[in-house]
Structures are given as structure tokens and as C-alpha cells.
Amino acid sequence: MSDQPETCAITADASWPHEEAEHEADALREWRGDGAVQLVAHDPVKHALLLEECTPGTFLADSKEADPIAVVSDLLPRLWIGTGFEFRTLANEAEQWARNLPTNWEKAGKSCERRLIDEALGYIDLLSGTQGPQVLLHQDLHGHNILSAKREPWLAIDPKPLRGEREFSLAPIIRSFEFGHSAAATLDRLERLSAAHDLDRDRALGWSVAQTMAWGFGGAYDAYHHQTVRWLINA
């Protein structure tokens, strides 16, 4: 039997070029299939990826058997690798969020109270320049970017990679309302993952507020994300 993984093609339409996806192929190469889907081939001109097939391909968000936080807790340290590749930095990303947040809030018709914006801006200012060791981060590790597979029980996809401190990578999990949309469920994810990996709980909370607000305008789930931020800043 060949060691080559089963594959499926991801077309240019499915990998349309955008800033967040600029180095996805590079991140998958760095991980070498350890906790993430394997990259088989990459055509940078067509923005196309050929990826290992995830079968049966159930979303973690839809699993009836798995403990999603335990699954994520297993994946996180495997994805936190040192890298010499020049991925976009969390500090630069956060600087861009800070520039855009007030404008995006205005364009969205001020769809939440201004204090949520101010909290996010305050955390960005506090956290960006005081980070710990820099590792490769999966910026979007939520319940629909983890699939069941044959080679491993669960594999991460769609990394939107950054280089920054570990605490940041809890943000997409903490706001994953598919794992429970309540103050108790949100804070349980924060507490469990911070404790399991000896992370600074307050920094993880701050990054969660910052990224959730930065990604909190123009989508179908904005109201969910704004409510998550309210729970976090009142914790």
C-alpha cells in the first residue's frame, strides 16, 4: 500500500486569494500532517491546494460522541511549533484590527455598544507588545475547521496562519458558540484550555475579546460574537 494519503482537490474557487489565506500552504508544510491535514501539492499561480482527504469528514461541531474541548486540547500543542518561515505576525495583524475596528463598527451601523470596541482596542494596546514566545498559530480553529479522518481521529484545516504567542490561539475556540452559547460554556472553554496548557488566562481572554470584535462585523453571527465579548469582559 502506498504511503501517499488519499487526496481531494481544492479548486481555485475554494481557495480564492485573500490576505488571511496567503500562507496557508506554508503552514500545512510546516505541520507535516501532525494534527493538520496534509498538503499534497500546491499551485500558487492558480491558488489551488491538493489536500489529504478527510473521511468521513464530520465537523467536530456536529459530532455527537467527541468532547470538543478535549479534541482541541490535543491538537493545540501539536500546532504550536517554532518556525523560521516569515508568517504574518500577530502584532501586525492586531495593529490592522485596531486601525479598522472603529470604521467597521460605523459601517455596521453601530450594531453593538461602543464599549465593546474600546475594550478590544485596550486589549490590543496591552497585549501586542508584551507577547511570550512566538509559535505558528492556527487563527481560525473552530468547530467547522476540524474534521474527522482515517489517519487521525481529527485534523485541522483552513489555518489562516499567524506567528505569535500561544494564548491567542484560544480565541476562536472560546467564541465557538457551536460548543455552547452561554456565559458558563464560554468561560468553561477559557478556563479548561488555559489550565490544561498552563497559559495566561487573562491574556487568552484579552486576545479573545480583540479578535472576536475584529471579526465581529459583516458576518451572519455578529450578534453571537458581540454577546460572547460581553460575557468575557464581565467575567
N, C-alpha and C positions, 0 to 999 in steps of 0.2 A: 504494500500500500504506500502511496506517495505521502511524504510529509507536508506537501503543499496543502494549505487549508482550502476547504470549499469556498467558492467565491461568488459574489454577485456584483454586477456593475452598478456604479453610481454615476449617473449621466451628468453632463454639464448643467442641465436644467436643475438637477437636485443639488448641485454644488456651485450655485451661481456666485461669482466673485463678490466678496464684501470683506470689509476690514477685519471683522472678527474671525473669519474663516481663512485668513491669509496664510497661516502656518499650520493648518490642521494636519496636512500630510507630514510635516516635520515632527509634530508632536507624536503622531502614530508611529513614526520611525523610531523616535526616542524610546517609546514604551515597549517596542518589540513584542507586542501582544500580551504583556504582563498586566492583566486587569483591563485591557482595552482591546477593541477589535484590531486585527492585524491589517496593515496596509500591504496589498499585493502589488499594486502598480499605481503610478501617478502620472497624469499628463497635465503639466502646468499650463500649457497653452490652451487646452480645452477646459481647464478647471475641472477635470474628471478624476475620480478616485475609483480604483478597483479594490474592493474590500472583502475580507473574510465573511462568509455567510454566517449569520446568527440564526440557528434553527433550534428550537421552534420560534424564537424571536419575540417571545412575550415581553411586553413592557413590565418593568418592575412595578410601576404604578398600578398595573392590572393584576398582579399576582395575588392569589388567594392564600398561598402557603408560606411565602417568604416573609421574614421580618425585614422590612426595607431598610431600617436603620442599621441592622446587623450587616446586611449586604453592603451598604455604602461604607460602613466602618471597615470592612475587609478591603474594599477597593482603594480607599483613600491613600494609605501609606504606600501602596504599590505604585500609585501615580505620582507621588511626591518624590521625584528623582532630581538629582543635580543635573544640570545641562550646560554645555558650553555654547549651545545654539543661541543666537540673539533673538529670542522671542520678545514680543512686546511686553513691557513691564507693567506690573500692577500700578506703580506710581504714575506712569504716563497715562494709563487708562483712567485712573481716578482723577487726574488733572483735567482730562477731557470731560469726564462726568460733571465736575464742578463748573466748568465753563457752560455746559449745556443745560444743566438742571433748571435754572430759573426760566430760561427761554422755553424749554419743553413744557414746563408747568403752565406758562402763559398760553402756549399754543393749544394745550389740552383744556383750556377754559377754566383753569384753576380748579381742577377736579378733585383736589384734596386741600386740606388746610395748609397754609404756608409753613407752619411749624415743622411739618414733616420734611420739607425741603431744607429748612435751616438745620435740623438735626443731621441730615445726610451731609450737608456741607461742613458742619462742625466735625463729624467723624472723619471725613476725608482729610481735613486740615490736620487733625490729631494723629491719624494713623499712617498716612502715606510716607512720611519721612522718618518713621521710627520702627520700621519693619525688622523682623527677625531674619534668619537665613532664607535665602532665595531658592525656590524649587520650581519645577514645572507644575502648573496648576491647570486643572480642568475647570473652566469658568462657568460651565452650564450643566453640572452633574445633578440632574433631577430625575424624577421617576420615569420619564419618557426618553431619556438618553442612556438607559441601562437596559440591555436586552438579555434574555436567556439564550444560552448557546450550548453546543455539544462539547467543545473543547474545554470550557469552563462553565460553571453554572450561570455566571453573569459577566457581561462585558460592557464596558463604557463605549459610547460613540459620541461623535459631534463635540469635540473638546473645546473649541474656541479658546485656544491656549494663551496663557499668560505666564510670566515669571514673577513670583512674589512670595510672600510668607504663607505658611500653611493655614493660618487662621482664616484667611479669605475664602478658602475652598469650601467652608461650611455654608456660605451664604445661599447658594442655590438649593441646598438641601433643606435649610431652615425655612425657606419660603415655599417649599413644595407642598402646596395645600392638598395635593392628592394623597399625601400621607397623613392628613388630618388638619382641618382648618378650624382651629380653636386656639385660644391663648395657651391652654395646657399642652396641646400637642406641639405647638410651635416651640415653646420653651423646653419641652422634653427633648426635642431634637437637638437644640442648642446644648443642653446640659449633658446629654448622653455622649454626644460626639466630642465635645470639649474634654470631658473627663476621660473618655476612652483613649484619647491620643495626647493627653497632657498638654492641651492647648489653652491659651489665654482666653477665657470665656468672654471677657469684656471686649477684647479685640475682635473675636468672632462675631459678637453681637453688633459691634460698630460697622464692620465690613458688610454684614447682612443688611443693615439699615441703608448703607451707602449704595450698594449695588441694586438692592430692591427698588429704591427710589429712582436710580439712574435708568433702570429698565422698566419703570412703572408708568410710562405714558405712551399711548398709541397702540396698546395691545388689548386683547379680549379679556384679560384677567387683572386689569389695573386695580379695580376695587378690592380684589382679594389681596393684592400686594400692599396696597395702602393700609388695609386693616392689619396685615402682618406687622408692618412697621409700627403701628400704634401699640400693638401688644409688646413689641420689643422695647420701645422707648419707655414704656410704663412698667417694665419688668423690675 
